[in-house]
Amino acid sequence: MNIENFKNIYFVGIGGIGMSAIARYFKAIGKNVFGYDRTQTLLTGELEKEGIDIIFSDDLDQIPEIYLNKEETLVVYTPAIPSSHKQLSFFKIEEFALMKRAQVLGLLSDPLNGIGIAGTHGKTTVSSLTAHIFKNSTHECNAFLGGIARNYNTNLLLSKKSKWVVIEADEFDRSFLQLHPQVAVVTSMDADHLDIYGKKEELEKTFQNYVGQIKKDGHLVYKKGLPLNPKEINLHSYSLEEEADFYAKNLKLEKGLYQFDLVHPKGCIKGLKLSYPGRINVENAVAASAVALICGISENELRLALNNFLGVRRRFDYRIKSDNLVFIDDYAHHPKELWESISSVRAIYPDKKITGIFQPHLFTRTRDFADDFAKSLDLLDELILLDIYPARELPIKGVDSNLILSKMKKKGLLCTKNELIKRIEQSEIEVLLTLGAGDIDKLVEPIEQVLNQRIKC
C-alpha cells in the first residue's frame, strides 16, 4: 500500500504524542487531515492552530463527508483506542483502509536511514537529543518524536535533503517491530507493560526481535549489560561512567549543569557541556553522542548541539527556577524513572526540601510495581499522591493509590485533583516535582500560576 496516494487521512486518537507527529507530517505534505480525540489538551490545541480540525465526540455524524470516501481516505488509529469505539468500529465494518500508527511509521521510515531509539525509559530524551544533534550538523534529519522538543516546539522535524530519520521506537503493543532501522539504540529493558507481555522474559524476547530487524551491517548502540546479541551488525556499548565503548568520565556538576569528557573508541572529547540538567541526562547524552559519532557527525557539531539543547517538554522540565522556589515537571511513571528523576533533583538541590506530586499510571502497573514505586517515592521529603490514571484500563479490585502508600516508609498524603491547588497553597514549597504520565500535565499551569504568585508576594 502506498499511503501517500490517499488524499484524506483520518486519525482516531490524534492527540497522542506519536499520532500527532504523523498527523503533522501528512499536513506538511499537503494531505487533508482530520482527527478525533477524547479530550482537549495543550497538544490538540496546537494541532488546531496549525490547521488540523479535531472533534472530541465519537458520534459518526461529526465525521466530515470527504473522509467517508473509502477510496481516498486512510484511517490511522492507535492501539490505545478500544475496539468498541464507535468510529473505529464503523471504519472496520465499512472496510476502510485502516493502519495502526506503528505501521504508518514503519512505511514512512523504511526508505530512509532510520535511527530507532527504543527502551522502557529514556527513549524520548535520547531521540530528541539525537535529532537535535543531527539537525545542528551538515547531515540534518527528519524525526518523529515522542515528546515536544523545546528547541523546535514540535515533535516532527523535516528535511528535504536528509536521508536520516530519527524514530522513537515504542515497545508498547510491540509497535517497534514495524521498524527496520539502520542504527538502533536500546536504553533499557526493565519490566513494564506486563499487561501486554505477561512477564519480563517475553518483553526481553521482543526487544531481541526488534534489534534482529536492524538492517544488515547496521549498528546497535545499547546500554552496557543489556542481554542483546544480534548477528551481522556492529555492536557498541555505552554507560554513564562504567567503562564501555562510549562513556563519560570527569563528571562535574557546576551551577546545576554537568560537564564531562566523552570516551569513545577512537579517543576522548574533553570538556563537553550539557545544557540540559539531570545526571540521568548525561547518560542519555552519551547514547545520543555515540549515534552521532558512528554516523560521522564531527566533534565540533556535537559539542555545539549538547551545549544548546533546551530539552523536552515534560522531561525534567523546569517551570520555575528561582533562588527560593523551584518547580520541575517530569513524565516519570515507572519506578526506575522516578528513582532517576528524584535522585537527579537531589544531586542538584542537596539541602532543599523536595516535594513530589505523583499520579500513578495504569492499575496493572501500580499492581505489578507497588513495592518499587514505594522505594522510589521514599526518596522524597514529602509526597502528595493522586488517584491512579486508568488510561485504557478498568479498575482492579484492591488496586489504588493506597497500595503504594501502605508500602512506603515515609508518610504520604492522598489528594484528589480538585483539592490539589488548595493543598499547594497551604504547603511550604522549596523544590516541587510533578511526576506521572496521565493527565497530571493539565495541572502544571495552574500549579505554576500559584507558585509564581507566591514568588511575587
N, C-alpha and C positions, 0 to 999 in steps of 0.2 A: 504494500500500500504506500503510495506517495502522498503523504499527508499534506504536502504543500499544494496539492491540486484542489483541496477543499477551499471554498470561498468563505464559509462561515464556521467559526469554532465556538462551541458552547461548552462552558465549564461548569460542572456540578461540584461545588466546593471551591470556588475561585479564590476565596480568602485565605486558603492555606499558603504557607510561605513558599513551598515548592510549586504549587499550582500557579501562583501569581507571577512567578518568573516566566513560566511558559506562556501565560496569557500576555504578558508584556512583549514577549518575543513575537507572537503572532500579530499583535497590534503593530509592532515596529515594521513588519514586512508587508503590511497593508491588508491583512485579513479583517473581516467583520468579527468582532469578539464580544461575547456576552456571557454573563455568568450568574449563577445562584450561589448564595451562601446563607448560613443560618442566622448569623448576627453581623451587625455593623461593627467594624473595628477601624483603627487608625489605618491599617493596610488597605481595607476595602475603600476607605475614603480617598486614599492616594490613587488607587486604580481609577476611581470615578473621575478624579481631577485630570487624569491622563486620557480621558475619553472612552473608558470602558464602562458600559452600563451594567448594573448589578441589581438583582432582585433578592429580597430576603423572605420570600414565601415560596413554598414548593408547589403552589397552585399551577396547574397546567395552562390555565387561561393567561398567565403572565408571560408565557414564552412568546417572543415576537414571531410573527408569521414566517419571516425569512429563514429562521432556524428550524422550521418544521419541514423544510425541503430536504428529504433524505439524501438525495444525490449530491447536494452541495454542502452538507453540514457534517462536521466531525464533532462527536461528543467526547470530551475528556473528563474523566472522573477520578476521584481519589478513593482509596480503599477505606478511608475513614467514614465515607458516606454509607449508611446502612442499605442493604439490598431492598428494604421495604420502602425506600424513599420514593415518593410519587413520581417525580420527574425521571429519576433513573429507571424506575420500573417501566414507565411509558416508553422511554427510548429503547429499552431492551425488547419490549413486546413488539414495537413497531420496526424492529431490526435496523435501527440507525447504525452507522459506523461508530463503534464505541472503542475507546482505548483508555487504559489506565495511564495516570501521569507518568509512571516509570517507563512504560512502553514508548510514549512520545519522546521522552528524554533520550532513550536509547537510540531511536531513529534519527533524532536531530544531532546527536553527538558522534555516532559511528563514523560518518565520513571525515571527521576531523581527528586531530591528535588529542585524544581525551586524557585528562588528568582527573582520575576519580578518587575523591577523598572520602574514605569510609572510617567507621569506628563508632562504638557505642557512646563516646563523648569526645569532644574536641574537634569534630569534623567541620562544624560551621566556621569556627575561628581559623582553622588551618586552610580551608578552602578560600575564605575571604582574603586571608593574608597572601596565599599563593597567587590568587587572581590579581591582587594589588601589586605584587612584585612584578608579575608579567606585564601588567598594564603600564608600569613605570619603566619598562625596558623596550628595546627595539623589537622584541618578539610580539608584544601586545597579546591580547587574548579575548576570547569570548568566555562568559561564565554564567552558570545557573547556580545560584547560591541559596543556602537555607537560612539566610539572615540578611538584614539590611546593612550593607557596608557603608559606614559613615562617610568615607571619602567620596562616595558617589550617590549616596542616599537612594540606593536601589539594590535589588537582588539579581539584576540582569546586566551583564556587560556585553557589548557587541563590538566587533572589529571586522571590517570587510576584508582586511588584508591578512589577518592572522589565521593560521591553521590550528591553533591551540584552543581548546575549550576546557575550562575547569568545571567539574561537575561534583556537587555534593552527592555522594553515593549512600543512599539511605537503606539501612538493614531492615527497617520495619516492613513487614509483609514480603520480605525477600526482594524488595524493589530493585536493589543494586544488581541483581542477576540479569537485568536487561542491558547492562553496560559492558563494553569491551574496551577498556582504556589502554592507552599506550603506556601511561605511567599511573600506578595506583599507590595510594597511601592507606595504611591501616594504623590508626592511632590507639585503638583499644578494643578489647573483646570481652568486656565484663558482662556478666549475666544481666540481661534485660529483655524486655518484650517476651517474657516467658508465657504470656497468653498466646503468643504466636508459635514459639519454638518448643515450649514444654519443658526443656531442660537446657542447661548451658552447653552441653556437648553438641546438641543439634544446632545451636547458634554458631559455635565454632566451626562445625562442618560446613555451614552455609558461607561463612567467611572464606573457608578454604575453596569452596566452589567459585566465589567471587574472584579471588586472586588467580584462580585457574583460567579465568577468562581474559587475563591480560594478553594483549597481542604478542605474538612470537618476537623474541628478542627485546621485549619491553622491560620495564623497570618496576620493582616493588620497593617502596620505602615503608618500613614497618618499625613500630616501637620494639626495641630490643626485648627479647624474652617471649614475644608472642609466638605461639606454636604454628608457624606458617612456613611451608616449604614447597612452593610451586616449582615446576620444571620449565626449562627453556627460556628463562628470563633472568635479568640481572637483579640481585638482591642487595639491599642497602639498609642496614640497621641504624636507628637513631635513639638517642636518650637525652635526658636533661643534662646530667653531669657524669653518669656512668660511661666508661669508655665504650665507644661503638664506632661505626663508620662515620657518623656525624654526631657530635655532642658539644655542649657548652663547657667552658672552663673559665676560671677567674670571674665568677659571677659576683656582681656588686650591685647593691641597692642604693641609689642616690636620689633623694627627693622623690621617693615613691616609684621610680622607674629603674629598670635593670640595664646594666651594661655587661657585655660578655665577649669572650673570644670564641669563635666557631672553629672547632677542629673538624677537618674533612679529609678524605683520602689523599688529597694532593697537597695538603698543608694546613695553614691556620689563618683565619681572617681575624685580625685583632681589633678590639675597641668598637664592636657593634653596639649601637644604642637602640633599644626598643621603646618606642613612644607609647606603647600600649601596656598598662600596668598589670601586675599579677605574675607570680612565679610560674604558674602553670602555662602562662602565655609565652614564656621563654622556651619551654618545651615545644609548644605549638610553632614558635618561630623557627626552631631548629628543623622541624619536619618540613615546613614550607621552604626554608632555605636550601634543604637537601634537594628538593624537587627542582628548585631554580638552578642550582649549580649543575645538576645532572643534565638539565635541558639547555645548558650553555649560556645562562644569564651571567653577566660579569659581576665581579666583586663590588665595583662602584655602584652599579644599578641596585644590587641587593642592599648595600649599606644605606643608600638614599631611601629606598622603599620602607625598610624597617623603621627608619627614623621619622617618617611622616605618615605612618599608618594610624588612622584615627579609631580603628576598632569596628565593632559590630553592635548594632542596636540590641540591647538585652543580653549582651555578653560582657560581663564586668564593665557595665555601662555607668560611668559617673554621671549622676543627675545634679548633684550639688557637691562642691568641693571647696570648703572654706576652712579656716583655722579651727573653728569651734564646732562645725557640724558637717558631716559627710553623708551622702546618700548614694548608694550604688545599687543598680538593678541588674539581676543576673538570671539567666534562663535555667540554671542548675535544677535538675529534677530527679537525678539519680544519686544514690548515696555517695558514690565516688566523686561526682561533680560537686556535690555540696561540700565534701571534705576539702577538695582542692580550692574551691572558691573562698570558703571561710578561712582556710589556712593562709591563703594569699593575702586576704584582708588583714589578718592578724599580724603577718610579717610587716605590712606597711604601717599599721597602727597598733604597735605592741602595748601602748599604755592607755588605749582608749577602750571604753565600754562598747561592745559590739552587740547590737540588737538585730535579730533576724525575723522577718515575716516570711513564713513558708506555707505555700499551698501545695499539698501533695497532689500528684497527677496519676490518676487511674486507681481503681480499687485493687486490681490484681498486683500492680507494682507495690502498692502500700502493703498488701498482704505478704508478698514474697520477700520484701526487704525491710520490714519494720524494725528489726534489730539493727541493721546497718544505718537506717535513717536516724535512729536514736543516737548511735555513736557519733555520727557526723554533726548532728544538731547540738550535741553536748559541747561542741567547741565554742558555741555562742555563749555570751554572758547572759543574754535574755532572749527568749523565744516567744513569738506570737504565732500561733498555729491556726490556719484557716481550715475550713472543711475541704474534703477531697474533691478535686475537679474530676467529674466522671468521664468526660470526653465521650468516647463511643460505647462506654460500658454501663451495665445495670448494677445497682448496689449488690454487695455481697454481705450476707449476714455476719455480724461481728467484726466487720472491717470498717473502721472510721478513723478519724484523726486521733481519737483517744488511744488507739492501739499503739501509736508511736509514743505518745506521752507516757504511757504505762511502762515503757521500756527505757526511759531516759533517767539518768542520774540527777540531772538538774530539773527544776520545775519549769514548766511552760504554761502558757496561757492560751486557752481556746477562745477564738473570736470569730464572729461572722463578718462577712464583707461589709455589711451595713453598719456594723459597730466599729469598724477599723479606724476610720478617720478620727472619731471621738477618742478612741483609745490612744492614738498617736498624739493628739492634742494634750493629753494628760500625762504623757510619758516624758522622761528625761532622755533625750536622744543625743548621743555623741557620734556614733557611726551606725547607720541603718542600712540593712540589706533587704531587698525584696527578692525572693527566690521561688522559682517554680515555672512550669510550662503551660499552665492552664490559662485562665482569664485574669490572673493577677496583674497582667500588663495594663488592664483598664484602670487599675488603682494607682498606677505610678504617677500620673499627672496630678491627681488630687492630693496625693501624699507630698509631692514636690511643692505644690502651692502652699500647703500648711507649713511645711518646713521653711520655705522662703519667707513667709510671713513672720515666722519666729525669728529668723535672722534679722529682718528689718526692725522688729520690735526690740 
